[in-house]
């Protein structure tokens, strides 16, 4: 029985090591795509030009799970006050990397889009998942309290 448990522990560690190696490879591949299609392509253009979106689209063709590319597609729309259109892309960023983009989406919803109920839902989810951290210089709870008082 002792050997059975030792074998289980060994197999678990082996599995974890393989997953870690695979994750590192995916991360390296995604970083290369970001460099090629965001840093060396899209960021060479003004974000209002169609070339910006074309570069990002080509990167997403290579790997549609890169949250940063989705966020970069949303950013020009948010700057143009086209929040509903931008939210489609930021939702994809949250889908692929909630830890990095959920609070950002909540911030955009409450400060710019003025969709307070949705923002509060996102901020509460952030608190549940990551604790009462900060986004744009204020805690999640600060944003909730500030906008809970709005007539929503």
FINU-695753 format. One line per 8 residues: their letters; for each residue z, y, x of C-alpha. Coordinates in steps of 0.2 Angstrom, whole numbers, plus 5000, padded with zeros to 4 digits. Layout:
REM FINU-695753
A = Z:Y:X ~ ...
REM end
This chain:
REM FINU-695753
XXXXXXXX = 5000:5000:5000 ~ 5004:5011:5015 ~ 4986:5010:5021 ~ 4979:5013:5004 ~ 4988:5030:5004 ~ 4983:5034:5022 ~ 4965:5030:5017 ~ 4966:5042:5002
XXXXXXXX = 4973:5056:5013 ~ 4959:5053:5025 ~ 4945:5053:5012 ~ 4952:5069:5004 ~ 4953:5078:5021 ~ 4935:5072:5025 ~ 4929:5078:5008 ~ 4937:5095:5010
XXXXXXXX = 4930:5097:5028 ~ 4912:5093:5021 ~ 4915:5106:5007 ~ 4920:5119:5019 ~ 4905:5116:5030 ~ 4893:5117:5015 ~ 4902:5133:5009 ~ 4900:5141:5026
XXXXXXXX = 4881:5136:5026 ~ 4878:5143:5009 ~ 4888:5159:5014 ~ 4877:5161:5030 ~ 4861:5158:5020 ~ 4866:5171:5007 ~ 4871:5184:5020 ~ 4854:5182:5028
XXXXXXXX = 4846:5185:5011 ~ 4857:5200:5009 ~ 4852:5207:5026 ~ 4833:5204:5023 ~ 4831:5210:5005 ~ 4845:5223:5003 ~ 4849:5230:5020 ~ 4832:5229:5028
XXXXXXXX = 4822:5231:5012 ~ 4830:5240:4997 ~ 4841:5251:5007 ~ 4826:5258:5016 ~ 4821:5266:4999 ~ 4829:5278:4987 ~ 4837:5268:4974 ~ 4827:5277:4960
XXXXXXXX = 4811:5270:4967 ~ 4803:5254:4961 ~ 4803:5247:4978 ~ 4822:5246:4978 ~ 4822:5234:4963 ~ 4807:5224:4970 ~ 4816:5220:4986 ~ 4832:5215:4976
XXXXXXXX = 4821:5204:4964 ~ 4813:5195:4979 ~ 4831:5192:4986 ~ 4836:5185:4969 ~ 4821:5174:4969 ~ 4827:5166:4985 ~ 4845:5164:4978 ~ 4850:5170:4960
XXXXXXXX = 4868:5167:4963 ~ 4871:5182:4975 ~ 4883:5193:4966 ~ 4880:5208:4978 ~ 4861:5209:4974 ~ 4865:5209:4955 ~ 4878:5223:4958 ~ 4864:5233:4968
XXXXXXXX = 4852:5231:4954 ~ 4865:5238:4942 ~ 4870:5253:4953 ~ 4855:5264:4950 ~ 4856:5261:4931 ~ 4874:5267:4931 ~ 4870:5282:4941 ~ 4857:5286:4928
XXXXXXXX = 4870:5284:4914 ~ 4861:5269:4908 ~ 4877:5259:4906 ~ 4871:5246:4894 ~ 4856:5242:4904 ~ 4866:5241:4920 ~ 4880:5230:4912 ~ 4867:5216:4911
XXXXXXXX = 4866:5215:4929 ~ 4885:5218:4933 ~ 4889:5204:4921 ~ 4879:5193:4932 ~ 4888:5199:4948 ~ 4905:5195:4939 ~ 4898:5178:4934 ~ 4895:5174:4952
XXXXXXXX = 4909:5183:4961 ~ 4923:5188:4948 ~ 4936:5192:4962 ~ 4925:5205:4969 ~ 4916:5213:4953 ~ 4927:5210:4938 ~ 4938:5225:4942 ~ 4923:5236:4946
XXXXXXXX = 4915:5231:4929 ~ 4931:5236:4920 ~ 4931:5252:4930 ~ 4913:5256:4925 ~ 4917:5251:4907 ~ 4932:5263:4905 ~ 4927:5278:4915 ~ 4909:5279:4912
XXXXXXXX = 4903:5268:4898 ~ 4918:5273:4888 ~ 4920:5255:4881 ~ 4939:5255:4882 ~ 4942:5239:4872 ~ 4931:5229:4883 ~ 4938:5238:4899 ~ 4956:5234:4894
XXXXXXXX = 4951:5215:4891 ~ 4943:5215:4909 ~ 4958:5224:4917 ~ 4970:5211:4908 ~ 4960:5197:4915 ~ 4961:5205:4932 ~ 4980:5206:4931 ~ 4981:5188:4925
XXXXXXXX = 4970:5182:4939 ~ 4974:5193:4954 ~ 4989:5203:4950 ~ 4991:5221:4947 ~ 4979:5227:4961 ~ 4969:5243:4963 ~ 4952:5248:4959 ~ 4946:5266:4963
XXXXXXXX = 4963:5272:4968 ~ 4973:5266:4953 ~ 4981:5250:4947 ~ 4974:5240:4934 ~ 4989:5243:4923 ~ 4987:5262:4926 ~ 4969:5261:4918 ~ 4976:5250:4904
XXXXXXXX = 4989:5263:4900 ~ 4978:5278:4902 ~ 4965:5271:4890 ~ 4976:5262:4878 ~ 4981:5279:4871 ~ 4963:5283:4867 ~ 4958:5282:4849 ~ 4948:5265:4851
REM end
